[in-house]
Amino acid sequence: MKKLLFILIVLGTMSCNITQLYEPKFTLGMEESEFKHLNRYATKVYGDQNGVVIYRTYNEVTEAYKFFLFEKQKLVKFQEGAYKDDYRFF
């Protein structure tokens, strides 16, 4: 009986890790290279010749998009959106 209880506790704690939410790690002013290293699932959605780059992340559980605006390789703005192309409103 003790073994069964132990197995149930172990399985219960393991299942909690499966439902983790992916939240991007960032601070305003951080380098673009550091952001890419910490957030491997971020997708580059915009870039121009003036050094402006926008990355997007998506959380499947909350169905929310997050956008990160970099100017001259520094994070200067963060914004959330409901649609994958909301970065156009930056």
N, C-alpha and C positions, 0 to 999 in steps of 0.2 A: 504494500500500500504506500509506503514511503517513497519507493522508487517511482511509482506512478505519479504521485504528487510532484516529485522533483522533475520528472519529464514534462509534465504539464506546465510547470513554472518556467522551465527553460524554453519550451515552445512558445509560450505566451510572450516572453521578453524578446525572442527572435522575431516574432511577427510584428512587433512595434517598429523594428528597423525597416521593414518592407514599406511601411506607409509614410516614411519621412518625406517631407516637402523639400524641394530644391529651392533654396533661397540664395540668390547671388551674394557674394562677399565683396563689399566695396566701401570706399570712403572717398569723399570729394577731394580732389587734388591728387589722387593716386596716379601712378604711371600706367599707360596703356598696356605695356608688357606685363606688369604685375597683375592687372585685371584679367588679362587673357590667361595667365598662369593659374589664377585662383578660380576662374570661371570657364572651364573648358567647354561647357555647353553653350556659351554665348555665341550668337551668330552675328557676323558683320553684315549690316543691312544698308549702310550708306558710307561713302567716302568720296572726298573731292580733292582737288589739287591745292586747296588752301589749308589742308591739315585737319579738316573736320571729319570725324569718323563717328558712326553711331553703331552700337551693338544692341542686340535684343536677346532677352531670355524669356522662357515660357514655363509656367507652372501648370502642369496638367490637372492637378487636384483643384486649384482655385481658378483655373482657366484665365489667368491674368498674364499680361505681357509687361515686361519692364524694359525701359530703354535707357541707354547710357551714352551721353554725348561727350566726346573727347575733342579738345582743341589743342593743337600742338602737343599731342601725346599726354595730356593731363585731363582727368575727368572733371568736367565743369558743371554738368547738369544730369539729373536723374528724373525720370518721369514714368508713371505707370499708365497703361492703356488697356482697352478692351479688345482691340483689333491689332492684327500683326503689322499693319501699315500706319499706325498712329504716330510713328516717328516723323511723319511729314508735317505734323503740327508743331514741331520744335521751333 
